[in-house]
Amino acid sequence: MTEEILFQRGTTLVRRLCLAPGETLPWHRDPFHRVTVILQGDALAVEYQEGDERQSVPVTPGQVDWDEPTELLHRAINVGQQSYEEITVFFLDRHGAVPQPKA
């Protein structure tokens, strides 16, 4: 997994994230609104720490999503055949807030 902060000013943070096939994000929650632009990839899965069923998430390059905050601990897994890459714009509530606090 590679993660890079591309830009931060005030309460706006822009991050680039890459996952190789089979890689996962750490368990985390998403307390802030965000916009995600998919640059590369074909399939993700989302697992919830509370044991809910794994959700398949088809993705396509150029896809743009608005994501609502959630306090549920979860992680994304690249279950596709291609590397996954996204740019995410986080709308934080204060400068210095952690966009995806880990469990």
C-alpha positions as CSV (number, residue, x, y, z in Angstrom):
1,M,0.0,0.0,0.0
2,T,1.2,3.5,-0.8
3,E,-0.4,6.6,0.5
4,E,0.7,10.1,-0.4
5,I,-0.7,13.5,0.7
6,L,-0.8,15.6,-2.4
7,F,-2.3,18.8,-1.0
8,Q,-3.5,20.1,2.3
9,R,-4.9,23.6,3.1
10,G,-7.2,24.4,6.0
11,T,-9.8,21.6,6.2
12,T,-9.2,20.2,2.7
13,L,-6.9,17.3,2.2
14,V,-6.1,15.5,-1.0
15,R,-4.6,12.0,-0.9
16,R,-3.4,9.5,-3.5
17,L,-3.8,5.8,-2.5
18,C,-2.5,2.7,-4.3
19,L,-3.2,-1.0,-3.5
20,A,-1.6,-3.9,-5.3
21,P,-3.8,-6.9,-5.9
22,G,-4.5,-8.6,-2.6
23,E,-3.5,-5.6,-0.5
24,T,-5.7,-4.2,2.2
25,L,-6.2,-0.9,4.0
26,P,-5.9,-1.1,7.8
27,W,-9.1,-1.2,9.8
28,H,-10.4,2.4,10.0
29,R,-13.4,4.6,10.1
30,D,-14.4,7.4,7.8
31,P,-15.7,10.4,10.0
32,F,-15.7,12.9,7.1
33,H,-17.3,13.6,3.8
34,R,-15.1,12.9,0.8
35,V,-15.0,12.7,-3.0
36,T,-13.1,9.8,-4.5
37,V,-11.8,9.6,-8.1
38,I,-10.8,6.1,-9.3
39,L,-7.7,6.2,-11.5
40,Q,-7.1,2.5,-11.9
41,G,-8.6,-0.8,-10.8
42,D,-11.4,-3.3,-11.4
43,A,-12.7,-4.6,-8.1
44,L,-12.6,-3.9,-4.3
45,A,-14.2,-5.6,-1.4
46,V,-15.2,-3.9,1.9
47,E,-15.1,-5.9,5.2
48,Y,-16.6,-4.7,8.5
49,Q,-14.9,-5.5,11.7
50,E,-18.3,-6.3,13.4
51,G,-18.6,-9.3,11.1
52,D,-21.1,-8.1,8.6
53,E,-20.9,-9.8,5.2
54,R,-18.1,-8.7,2.8
55,Q,-19.4,-6.3,0.1
56,S,-18.1,-6.5,-3.4
57,V,-17.5,-3.0,-5.0
58,P,-16.9,-2.9,-8.8
59,V,-14.8,0.0,-9.8
60,T,-13.9,1.6,-13.1
61,P,-11.3,4.2,-14.0
62,G,-12.8,7.6,-14.2
63,Q,-15.5,6.7,-11.6
64,V,-16.3,9.5,-9.1
65,D,-18.1,8.9,-5.8
66,W,-19.4,11.1,-3.0
67,D,-18.9,9.2,0.3
68,E,-20.8,9.8,3.5
69,P,-19.1,9.6,6.9
70,T,-19.4,6.3,8.8
71,E,-18.2,5.3,12.3
72,L,-18.2,1.6,11.4
73,L,-14.7,0.0,11.5
74,H,-14.0,-1.4,8.1
75,R,-11.2,-2.0,5.5
76,A,-11.0,-2.2,1.8
77,I,-9.3,-5.0,0.0
78,N,-8.1,-5.0,-3.6
79,V,-9.7,-8.2,-4.9
80,G,-9.2,-7.3,-8.5
81,Q,-6.5,-8.4,-11.0
82,Q,-5.2,-4.8,-11.5
83,S,-3.5,-2.4,-9.1
84,Y,-6.0,0.0,-7.6
85,E,-5.4,3.7,-7.5
86,E,-7.5,6.6,-6.3
87,I,-7.4,10.3,-5.5
88,T,-9.6,11.3,-2.5
89,V,-10.5,14.8,-1.4
90,F,-11.4,14.8,2.3
91,F,-13.5,17.6,3.9
92,L,-12.2,17.7,7.4
93,D,-13.8,19.4,10.4
94,R,-10.5,21.1,11.5
95,H,-6.9,21.5,10.2
96,G,-4.8,18.5,11.3
97,A,-7.7,16.1,11.7
98,V,-6.9,12.5,10.7
99,P,-9.0,11.7,7.6
100,Q,-9.3,7.9,8.3
101,P,-8.5,7.1,12.0
102,K,-7.3,3.6,12.4
103,A,-8.9,1.1,14.8
